[in-house]
Amino acid sequence: MHLIDLIARKRDGGRISPAEWSTFAAEYAAGKFPDYQVAALLMAIFFKGLDDEETFALMKAMLDSGGRLDFSHLDRPAIDKHSTGGVGDKVSIVLAPLVAACGLAVPMMSGRGLGHTGGTLDKLEAIPGFNTRLTLAQATAQVERLGCALIGQTGEIAPADKKLYALRDATATVEAIPLIAASIMSKKLAEGLSGLVLDVKTGAGAFLPELDRAIALAQTMVAIGERSGCPVVTLLTCMDHPLGVACGNALEIDESIDVLRGGGPADLLEVTLALGAEMMVLGRLAKSVGEGRSLLEYALSSGAALEKFRQIVEAQGGDPRVVDAPREVLPQAREQPMVVAHRAGVVQRVEPRVIGRGIIALGGGRTTMEDDVDPSVGFRILVKPGDRIMRGQPLAGIYARDAAGVAIGEACVKEAIVIGDEEVTPLPAVSHRITARGVETL
């Protein structure tokens, strides 16, 4: 295969066949194509798009480029959840042990930071010793024993996608519906799932801010799931502001543990329970979303979800003391000043993209594929759009390595949090439900 032919054809609006996608994925995974050529193909796709058949063929080619998990022998259904990414989105860290404590098998495969959004793997690795690099055999054994594993995409799972995922982040080609859909579904279908719940973000901080594009992405992934024999339910959730309070890897682990203890921010809990209830219904452990939610709430209040998280941390080499004393175990930023409001008024906006870029500037994210991540830095955003505040009221906490980081954080907060005089009606945490039957406004 001559990759330049595919680049030129897609640049000119032509189609790439399933056989060509299959060859591309296999040869790219084997290291036969240079990244600069693949980057050109990604940019051509970004501008010219892929039709439904091409998107499915790319997904299938990436899926077939590696191995798969198999949970058909288990006495419980394997159900997973995936988010399209947001700022402060630590739902997976809470949700996986929560639904596993209720009886589902959860082989949760997550990613690293992408663009302005944080990555679940980076957050988990803020826990000293936590190993996300399990082999397929290790992940399978842990799911069999504990009902859950929190893992990254190994070289065994969709290796072509693993390389493309990192390259998309470095080439500004993340926000393309076919690439997002093919990437997510190739990984998820490799997990051998009985069902999948998707969290598609919409609003200012989402990769696809526009509602119509978010719905289109959801419908694309639902269709891929149906065609592949894996039922998919998608919820559209709000990313017009950071989810929860904590934004930054160690800070988000701390907040996740707070939720597992039965506390935590209301918006984070609402999104977690909404997604978890859909997982319970797909896994046939609940007859309705309401029943599923009640079972999840009991797992939180009884301590079963927190104990499941402890078991997972210990099984994957992490320091289990983090469950009882997170701030003693997790890395802590040296500088922790507070930013206060300089006027009274109403919070008009809390720009999640600005906060996400601020975390990267502080050292908590990546600008290149090789960058190291400082897990201690970030923000605690203490206000939401629509909040009425007083002069001198705390708006955000900054967590930085040094004085230069504090200055970066202060500038970021001042840009991100806009205070005015008009009343603001907050958007709902969960707005739409999308399945093979259609789009439902909630």
Secondary structure, 3 states (H helix, E strand, C coil): CCHHHHHHHHHCCCCCCHHHHHHHHHHHHCCCCCHHHHHHHHHHHHHHCCCHHHHHHHHHHHHHCCCCCCCCCCCCCEEEEEECCCCCCCHHHHHHHHHHHCCCEEEEEECCCECCECCHHHHHCCCCCCCCCCCHHHHHHHHHHHCEEEEECCCCCCHHHHHHHHHHHHCCCCCCHHHHHHHHHHHHHCCCCCEEEEEEEECCCCCCCCHHHHHHHHHHHHHHHHHCCCCEEEEEEECCCCCCCEECHHHHHHHHHHHHCCCCCHHHHHHHHHHHHHHHHHCCCCCCHHHHHHHHHHHHHCCHHHHHHHHHHHHCCCCHHHHCCHHHHCCCCCECCEEECCCCEEEEEECHHHHHHHHHHHCCCCCCCCCCCCCCCEEEECCCCCCEECCCCEEEEEEECCHHHHHHHHHHHHHHEEEECCCCCCCCCEEEEEECCEEEEC
